[in-house]
Amino acid sequence: MSKSIHIFGFHSIESLLKTNPESVLKVLIQNSRKDNRINTLTNTLSTQKIPFSFTDRVKLDRISKGETHQGVISEVILASPLNEKSLLDSIVNLNEKSLILILDSIQDPRNMGACLRSANAAGVCHVVINKDGSSPINALVHKTSAGAINSIQIFNVTNLSRTIKEMQKKGVWVIGLDGNTEKSIYDINLTGPTAIVAGSEGKGIRQLIKKTCDQIASIPMSGNIESLNVSVATAITLFEYKRQRESS
């Protein structure tokens, strides 16, 4: 069943108005703002026949619970998540250079949003998230994704290991990111149908998921930092895939 959430700020609503305006239920605008950006927004909302109203900052602050809202809060409908069957059915129709991102238990919504943003920028076709143990798709994920969440297919699955095995049967090569292996991501051919698995902020990929992957790789680093933030590591890997794909 679809549910509604509040999203905050101009960028989130502006992105939705371009990509998925039918998901916007209504918009609340701070009544003390009379600038050009507000005028442009209200004109767009009027043109698209989306309800909006003005209210005071106190009410907006209460709804946002401390998050920066820039004087604009929108109530939007989240699409019902796609499931494992939908994912496996769609893989059959993917081309030879398709890239799938698998997020194993990413619990920080900002990291989740940043991963989705990088996925969209790198040309990822599908994002797979384990239903239990991961951040829900909420306002923070929406905001951090900078609109990418509206342009990418996201699948929630119950058993990530089983899903990976089914993907492998359909010809997808699955590579897990782990800083404790010597195999560099730069030495792996990423030009075929590929799935990249990124693990949680603290523990990385779970052991069972790691054993299920076809290959484990790391990002070579200099200096004395032991590991990268999961969203940074994900972005680096996805754009290495994009580089290889475009040069092949």
C-alpha positions as CSV (number, residue, x, y, z in Angstrom):
1,M,0.0,0.0,0.0
2,S,1.3,3.5,-0.9
3,K,1.9,5.9,2.0
4,S,2.6,9.6,2.2
5,I,5.6,11.4,3.7
6,H,6.7,15.0,4.1
7,I,9.7,16.2,2.2
8,F,11.5,19.4,2.9
9,G,13.0,22.2,0.8
10,F,13.0,23.5,-2.7
11,H,15.1,20.9,-4.5
12,S,13.0,18.0,-3.5
13,I,9.7,19.4,-4.6
14,E,11.2,21.0,-7.8
15,S,12.6,17.6,-8.8
16,L,9.3,15.9,-8.2
17,L,7.4,18.5,-10.2
18,K,9.6,17.6,-13.2
19,T,9.6,13.8,-12.8
20,N,6.5,12.7,-10.9
21,P,4.1,15.6,-10.2
22,E,1.2,13.3,-9.7
23,S,2.8,12.1,-6.5
24,V,2.5,15.5,-4.8
25,L,-0.5,15.8,-2.6
26,K,-0.1,19.3,-1.3
27,V,2.6,21.9,-0.5
28,L,2.9,24.2,2.6
29,I,4.8,27.4,2.1
30,Q,6.1,29.8,4.8
31,N,3.9,32.9,4.6
32,S,6.8,35.3,5.2
33,R,8.6,34.3,2.0
34,K,7.7,36.5,-1.0
35,D,10.8,36.0,-3.2
36,N,11.1,35.0,-6.8
37,R,11.8,31.3,-6.1
38,I,8.5,31.1,-4.1
39,N,6.7,32.9,-6.9
40,T,8.1,30.4,-9.5
41,L,7.1,27.5,-7.3
42,T,3.5,28.7,-6.7
43,N,3.1,29.4,-10.5
44,T,4.2,25.9,-11.3
45,L,1.9,24.4,-8.6
46,S,-1.0,26.4,-10.0
47,T,-0.3,25.3,-13.5
48,Q,-0.2,21.7,-12.5
49,K,-3.3,22.1,-10.3
50,I,-1.5,21.0,-7.1
51,P,-2.9,22.3,-3.9
52,F,-0.8,24.7,-1.8
53,S,-1.3,27.0,1.1
54,F,0.7,29.4,3.3
55,T,1.4,29.0,6.9
56,D,3.7,30.2,9.6
57,R,7.2,29.0,10.3
58,V,6.3,27.5,13.7
59,K,4.0,25.0,12.0
60,L,6.7,24.1,9.4
61,D,9.3,23.7,12.1
62,R,7.0,21.4,14.0
63,I,6.4,19.2,10.9
64,S,10.1,19.1,9.9
65,K,11.2,18.2,13.5
66,G,14.4,20.2,13.2
67,E,15.3,19.4,9.6
68,T,16.0,22.4,7.3
69,H,12.9,23.1,5.2
70,Q,13.7,26.5,3.5
71,G,10.1,27.5,4.1
72,V,8.6,24.7,1.9
73,I,7.2,21.3,3.0
74,S,5.5,19.0,0.6
75,E,3.3,16.0,1.3
76,V,4.0,13.3,-1.3
77,I,2.9,9.8,-2.0
78,L,5.6,7.1,-2.0
79,A,5.1,4.4,-4.6
80,S,4.6,0.9,-3.3
81,P,8.0,-0.8,-3.3
82,L,8.7,-3.3,-6.0
83,N,9.4,-6.9,-4.8
84,E,11.7,-9.8,-5.6
85,K,9.5,-11.2,-8.3
86,S,9.3,-7.9,-10.1
87,L,13.1,-7.7,-9.9
88,L,13.7,-11.1,-11.4
89,D,11.2,-10.6,-14.1
90,S,12.8,-7.4,-15.2
91,I,16.3,-8.8,-15.2
92,V,15.4,-10.9,-18.2
93,N,15.0,-7.8,-20.3
94,L,18.2,-6.0,-19.2
95,N,20.9,-5.4,-21.8
96,E,24.5,-6.7,-21.6
97,K,25.8,-3.5,-19.9
98,S,23.2,-3.2,-17.2
99,L,24.3,-2.3,-13.7
100,I,22.5,-3.2,-10.5
101,L,23.3,-1.8,-7.0
102,I,22.6,-4.0,-4.0
103,L,22.6,-2.2,-0.6
104,D,23.0,-4.6,2.3
105,S,21.6,-3.2,5.6
106,I,22.4,0.5,5.0
107,Q,20.8,2.0,8.1
108,D,21.7,5.7,7.9
109,P,19.1,7.4,5.7
110,R,21.6,10.0,4.6
111,N,23.9,7.3,3.3
112,M,21.0,5.5,1.7
113,G,20.0,8.8,-0.1
114,A,23.6,9.5,-1.2
115,C,23.9,5.9,-2.6
116,L,20.7,6.4,-4.6
117,R,22.0,9.8,-5.9
118,S,25.2,8.2,-7.1
119,A,23.4,5.2,-8.6
120,N,21.2,7.5,-10.7
121,A,24.2,9.6,-11.8
122,A,26.2,6.5,-12.8
123,G,23.4,4.9,-14.8
124,V,22.3,2.2,-12.4
125,C,19.1,0.5,-13.7
126,H,17.9,-1.2,-10.4
127,V,18.6,-0.8,-6.7
128,V,18.0,-3.7,-4.5
129,I,17.5,-3.2,-0.7
130,N,16.9,-5.8,2.0
131,K,13.6,-5.1,3.6
132,D,14.7,-5.9,7.2
133,G,17.7,-4.1,8.7
134,S,17.8,-1.2,6.2
135,S,16.7,2.4,6.5
136,P,13.1,2.9,5.3
137,I,12.6,5.3,2.4
138,N,11.8,8.4,4.3
139,A,12.1,12.2,4.1
140,L,15.8,12.2,4.8
141,V,16.5,9.6,2.1
142,H,14.4,11.6,-0.3
143,K,16.2,14.8,0.4
144,T,19.7,13.4,0.3
145,S,19.0,11.6,-3.0
146,A,18.5,15.0,-4.5
147,G,15.6,13.8,-6.6
148,A,17.3,10.5,-7.8
149,I,14.7,8.5,-5.8
150,N,12.1,9.6,-8.4
151,S,14.1,8.3,-11.4
152,I,15.3,4.9,-10.3
153,Q,13.6,1.6,-9.7
154,I,14.0,0.4,-6.1
155,F,13.2,-3.2,-5.1
156,N,12.7,-4.4,-1.5
157,V,13.5,-8.1,-0.9
158,T,13.1,-10.3,2.1
159,N,16.0,-12.7,1.5
160,L,19.0,-10.9,-0.1
161,S,21.1,-14.1,-0.4
162,R,18.4,-15.9,-2.2
163,T,17.8,-12.9,-4.5
164,I,21.5,-12.8,-5.4
165,K,21.5,-16.5,-6.3
166,E,18.5,-16.0,-8.6
167,M,20.2,-13.0,-10.2
168,Q,23.3,-15.1,-10.8
169,K,21.2,-17.8,-12.5
170,K,20.1,-15.1,-15.0
171,G,23.7,-14.1,-15.9
172,V,24.4,-11.3,-13.5
173,W,27.9,-11.2,-12.1
174,V,27.8,-10.1,-8.4
175,I,30.7,-8.2,-6.9
176,G,30.9,-7.4,-3.2
177,L,32.9,-4.4,-1.8
178,D,35.1,-5.3,1.2
179,G,38.2,-3.4,2.3
180,N,39.8,-6.5,3.7
181,T,40.6,-8.1,0.3
182,E,43.6,-7.4,-1.9
183,K,41.7,-7.7,-5.2
184,S,41.2,-4.2,-6.6
185,I,38.0,-3.1,-8.1
186,Y,40.1,-1.5,-10.9
187,D,41.4,-4.9,-11.9
188,I,38.0,-6.4,-12.5
189,N,36.1,-6.4,-15.8
190,L,32.8,-4.6,-15.1
191,T,31.6,-4.3,-18.6
192,G,29.0,-7.1,-18.5
193,P,25.7,-7.4,-16.6
194,T,27.0,-6.6,-13.1
195,A,25.6,-6.2,-9.6
196,I,27.7,-4.2,-7.0
197,V,27.0,-5.1,-3.3
198,A,27.8,-2.4,-0.7
199,G,27.4,-3.2,3.0
200,S,26.4,-1.4,6.2
201,E,28.3,1.5,7.7
202,G,29.9,-0.4,10.5
203,K,30.1,-4.1,9.6
204,G,30.1,-4.0,5.8
205,I,28.6,-6.9,3.8
206,R,27.2,-9.6,6.0
207,Q,29.2,-12.9,5.9
208,L,26.4,-14.9,4.2
209,I,26.0,-12.3,1.5
210,K,29.8,-12.1,1.0
211,K,29.9,-15.9,0.5
212,T,27.2,-15.6,-2.1
213,C,29.0,-13.0,-4.3
214,D,31.0,-14.2,-7.3
215,Q,33.9,-11.9,-6.4
216,I,35.0,-9.6,-3.6
217,A,36.9,-6.5,-4.3
218,S,38.3,-3.4,-2.5
219,I,39.1,0.2,-3.4
220,P,42.9,0.8,-3.1
221,M,43.7,3.6,-0.6
222,S,46.7,5.5,0.5
223,G,47.2,7.2,3.9
224,N,46.1,5.9,7.3
225,I,42.3,5.8,6.8
226,E,41.0,2.2,7.2
227,S,37.8,2.5,5.3
228,L,35.6,4.9,3.3
229,N,32.1,5.9,4.0
230,V,29.7,3.5,2.3
231,S,28.2,6.2,0.1
232,V,31.7,7.3,-1.0
233,A,32.8,3.7,-1.7
234,T,29.6,3.1,-3.7
235,A,30.1,6.2,-5.8
236,I,33.7,5.4,-6.6
237,T,32.8,1.8,-7.7
238,L,29.8,2.8,-9.7
239,F,31.7,5.4,-11.7
240,E,34.5,2.9,-12.3
241,Y,31.9,0.7,-13.9
242,K,30.6,3.7,-15.9
243,R,34.2,4.5,-17.1
244,Q,34.8,0.9,-18.2
245,R,31.4,0.6,-19.9
246,E,31.9,3.8,-21.9
247,S,35.4,3.0,-23.0
248,S,34.6,-0.6,-24.0
